[in-house]
Amino acid sequence: MKDEQTQAGGEVIEVLAPAKINLTLHVTGQREDGYHLLDSLVMFADLGDRITVRAADDTSLEIIGPMAEKTPHGTDNLVLRAADLMGVTAHITLDKHLPIAAGIGGGSSDAAATLRALSQLSGRDIPEDVLSLGADTRVCCAATHGAARMSGIGDKVVGAPGLPELHAVLVNPNVPCETARVYRNLKNRENAAMPDELPQDCDAAELIGWLTGQRNDLQEAAIEAEPVIAQIFAALEVTPGCLLTRMSGSGATCFGLYADAETAASAAGRLHQTHPGWWVSAARLNTPA
């Protein structure tokens, strides 16, 4: 996944902010301060938003793209908060394609891409502590390195090497799913983590077989919050060649996994026809850098 492009002698930097897909999401506990403990295997898609930065005396943010109108434009936008954390002034353009509050790390990935772009522009290192930008931001900062295991409150990220490329269809009903509401619906906050040893040097069929024994512990709580998620599962499960369905993050985006790109593309086309109001996209996960 070639996600970074430098233009005009290094003065303009363009970076992909890829969709983050939680292949698993195990909720393993809750701290006294309310933060939940997670254990998640994360891959990144070959699609997402795009961040472009160029040097400027003051920081400004321009938001374009099909999801621009639904995206926060004020100081709550994580892109501006990332620029402030870096201490670098720039004109930033966010080309927004991913749905909002969708469980695929859109805001966090935008923030991480901003950090990477401003680091290239300024030569400054990305700060070690980025949790102020959200629990997913640290793993999104590692997007260019491939799959990763995220645990704790998102502060522990280690690479997950030796995993294959996967072919997926991502589906979101264009309905935001509030993370706090999903966690309020969660019945059990003490669940088993993934095995200590993750699969390695396996093919796609082996990995998908392993994933069938794992979970997203937020699925039932998310369906309670947004019942349309159950409709997404029902629609994905009947597409020819679908090997596994699961929700990413706290929803409402769900995904199906397929044996090859052609089968995934056919499934995406079918879902576009049957549910024209949904956001549907075929994607490759864990694509080579």
C-alpha positions in Angstrom: 0.0 0.0 0.0 1.9 3.1 -1.3 0.3 5.8 0.8 2.6 8.7 0.8 3.5 11.1 -2.0 5.8 14.1 -1.9 5.3 17.0 -4.4 6.9 20.3 -5.2 10.3 19.6 -3.8 9.0 18.3 -0.5 6.8 21.4 0.2 3.6 19.5 -0.3 3.0 16.1 1.3 0.0 13.8 0.6 -0.7 10.8 2.8 -3.4 8.1 2.7 -5.4 7.8 6.0 -6.5 4.1 5.5 -9.6 2.5 7.0 -8.7 0.6 10.1 -10.4 -2.8 10.3 -10.6 -4.7 13.6 -10.6 -8.3 12.6 -11.1 -9.1 16.2 -12.0 -7.0 19.2 -12.0 -8.6 22.6 -13.1 -6.5 25.6 -11.0 -7.9 28.5 -11.7 -5.5 31.4 -12.4 -2.0 32.5 -10.1 0.3 34.5 -11.2 2.3 37.5 -11.1 5.5 35.4 -13.7 4.0 33.1 -11.4 3.1 30.1 -12.0 -0.3 28.7 -9.2 -2.8 28.1 -9.1 -4.3 24.6 -7.2 -7.0 22.6 -7.6 -6.5 18.9 -6.0 -7.7 15.7 -6.0 -4.8 13.2 -5.4 -4.6 9.5 -5.6 -1.6 7.2 -7.4 -1.3 3.9 -6.1 0.1 0.6 -8.8 2.8 0.7 -9.5 5.7 3.0 -9.3 9.5 3.3 -6.4 11.6 2.1 -4.4 14.3 4.0 -2.4 16.9 2.1 -0.2 19.5 3.9 1.8 22.4 2.8 3.8 24.9 4.8 2.0 28.0 6.1 2.4 30.7 8.7 -0.9 29.6 10.4 -2.7 26.3 10.6 -5.9 26.0 8.6 -8.1 23.1 7.6 -10.0 22.6 4.3 -12.4 19.6 4.1 -13.5 18.3 0.8 -14.8 15.0 -0.6 -18.1 13.1 -0.4 -18.2 13.0 3.4 -17.1 16.6 3.9 -20.5 17.9 5.0 -20.8 15.3 7.8 -17.3 15.9 9.1 -16.6 18.3 12.1 -15.0 21.5 10.9 -14.1 23.1 14.2 -11.4 22.6 16.8 -13.0 19.2 17.7 -11.6 17.8 14.4 -8.7 15.5 15.2 -6.7 16.7 12.3 -6.4 20.2 13.9 -5.7 18.6 17.3 -2.9 16.5 15.6 -1.4 19.6 14.1 -1.4 21.3 17.5 0.2 18.3 19.1 3.0 18.4 16.5 3.5 22.1 16.9 3.7 22.6 13.2 1.7 25.2 11.2 0.4 24.2 7.8 -2.5 24.4 5.4 -4.1 21.0 5.7 -6.6 19.5 3.2 -8.7 16.5 4.3 -10.3 14.7 1.4 -13.0 12.8 3.3 -14.3 9.5 1.9 -14.8 7.3 4.9 -18.2 7.4 6.8 -18.3 9.2 10.2 -18.5 7.3 13.5 -18.2 4.1 11.6 -15.8 1.9 13.7 -13.1 2.0 11.0 -10.9 4.7 12.6 -11.7 7.5 10.2 -10.9 10.3 12.6 -8.0 8.5 14.3 -6.5 7.6 10.9 -6.9 11.2 9.7 -5.0 12.3 12.8 -2.3 9.7 12.4 -1.9 10.6 8.7 -1.6 14.3 9.7 1.1 13.4 12.2 3.0 11.5 9.5 2.6 14.2 6.9 3.7 17.0 9.3 6.6 15.0 10.4 7.8 14.7 6.8 7.1 18.4 6.2 9.0 19.6 9.3 11.5 16.9 10.0 10.1 16.6 13.6 9.5 13.2 15.2 5.9 12.1 15.9 5.3 12.4 19.7 5.4 9.1 21.6 2.1 9.8 23.4 -0.8 10.3 21.0 -3.6 8.9 23.2 -5.0 12.4 23.6 -6.1 12.0 19.9 -8.1 8.8 20.6 -7.5 5.2 21.5 -7.1 4.1 17.9 -4.5 6.8 16.9 -1.4 4.9 18.0 -2.2 1.8 16.0 -3.1 4.1 13.0 0.3 5.7 13.3 1.7 2.2 12.6 -0.5 1.7 9.5 2.4 1.8 7.1 4.0 -1.2 8.9 1.2 -3.6 8.3 -1.0 -5.6 10.6 -0.8 -5.0 14.4 -2.0 -6.2 17.7 -3.5 -3.4 19.8 -4.1 -4.0 23.5 -4.6 -2.1 26.8 -6.5 1.1 26.2 -4.9 1.4 22.7 -1.5 2.3 24.2 0.1 -1.1 23.5 0.8 -1.8 19.8 3.0 -4.5 18.4 3.4 -5.7 14.9 1.7 -8.8 13.6 4.0 -10.1 10.9 3.6 -13.0 8.6 -0.1 -12.5 7.9 -1.5 -12.6 4.4 -3.5 -10.1 2.3 -7.3 -10.5 2.7 -10.1 -9.6 0.4 -13.0 -7.8 2.0 -16.2 -6.0 1.4 -16.9 -3.1 3.9 -20.5 -2.0 4.5 -21.8 0.9 6.5 -25.5 1.9 6.6 -24.6 5.7 6.6 -25.8 5.8 10.2 -23.4 7.0 12.9 -22.9 4.6 15.7 -22.0 6.3 19.0 -19.2 4.5 20.7 -20.2 5.6 24.2 -23.7 4.2 23.7 -22.4 0.9 22.5 -20.2 0.5 25.6 -23.2 1.5 27.8 -25.1 -1.5 26.3 -22.2 -3.9 26.9 -23.3 -6.7 29.2 -20.0 -8.4 29.9 -16.7 -6.4 30.3 -14.5 -9.3 31.4 -13.8 -11.5 28.4 -10.9 -13.7 27.3 -8.1 -12.1 25.3 -6.9 -13.6 22.0 -4.3 -16.4 22.3 -0.8 -15.2 23.3 0.5 -16.4 19.9 -1.2 -15.1 16.8 -1.1 -16.9 13.4 2.1 -16.4 11.4 3.3 -17.4 8.0 -0.2 -18.6 7.1 -2.4 -18.2 4.0 -5.7 -16.4 3.8 -7.8 -19.5 4.3 -5.9 -20.5 7.5 -6.2 -17.0 8.9 -9.9 -16.8 8.2 -10.3 -20.2 9.8 -8.5 -18.9 12.9 -10.6 -15.7 12.9 -13.8 -17.8 13.1 -12.8 -18.7 16.7 -12.3 -15.1 17.7 -14.9 -12.3 18.4 -15.9 -8.7 18.4 -17.4 -8.4 21.9 -19.2 -5.2 21.0 -21.4 -6.6 18.2 -24.5 -7.4 20.3 -24.3 -4.1 22.1 -23.9 -2.2 18.8 -26.9 -4.1 17.3 -28.9 -3.0 20.3 -27.9 0.6 19.6 -28.4 0.4 15.8 -30.5 -2.6 14.7 -29.6 -1.9 11.1 -26.3 -3.7 11.8 -28.2 -7.0 11.9 -29.5 -6.2 8.5 -25.9 -5.7 7.2 -24.9 -9.1 8.5 -27.9 -10.7 6.9 -27.1 -9.1 3.6 -23.4 -10.0 3.7 -23.9 -13.6 4.7 -25.9 -14.4 1.6 -23.4 -13.0 -0.9 -21.8 -15.8 -2.8 -18.4 -16.8 -1.5 -18.6 -15.0 1.9 -16.4 -16.8 4.3 -16.7 -14.7 7.5 -18.7 -11.7 8.6 -17.9 -9.4 11.5 -18.2 -5.9 12.8 -15.3 -3.5 12.9 -14.6 -1.5 16.1 -17.8 -0.3 17.8 -19.7 -0.2 14.5 -21.6 0.3 12.4 -19.3 -0.8 9.7 -19.3 -4.6 9.1 -17.2 -6.6 6.7 -17.2 -9.9 4.8 -14.1 -11.8 3.9 -13.8 -13.6 0.5 -11.3 -15.9 -1.1 -10.2 -13.5 -3.9 -10.7 -9.9 -5.3 -13.1 -11.0 -8.0 -15.5 -12.6 -5.5 -15.3 -9.6 -3.2 -16.0 -7.2 -6.1 -19.0 -9.2 -7.2 -20.4 -9.1 -3.7 -19.9 -5.4 -3.4 -21.7 -4.9 -6.7 -24.6 -6.9 -5.6 -24.9 -5.0 -2.3 -24.7 -1.7 -4.2 -27.7 -2.8 -6.2 -29.8 -4.2 -3.3 -28.9 -1.4 -0.8 -28.2 1.8 -2.7 -28.4 3.9 0.5 -25.5 2.1 2.1 -21.7 2.8 1.8 -20.2 -0.3 0.2 -16.6 -0.8 -0.9 -14.5 -3.8 -1.8 -11.1 -3.5 -0.3 -7.8 -5.3 0.2 -6.5 -5.6 3.7 -2.9 -5.8 4.8 -1.6 -4.8 1.3 2.2 -4.6 0.9 3.7 -1.2 1.6 
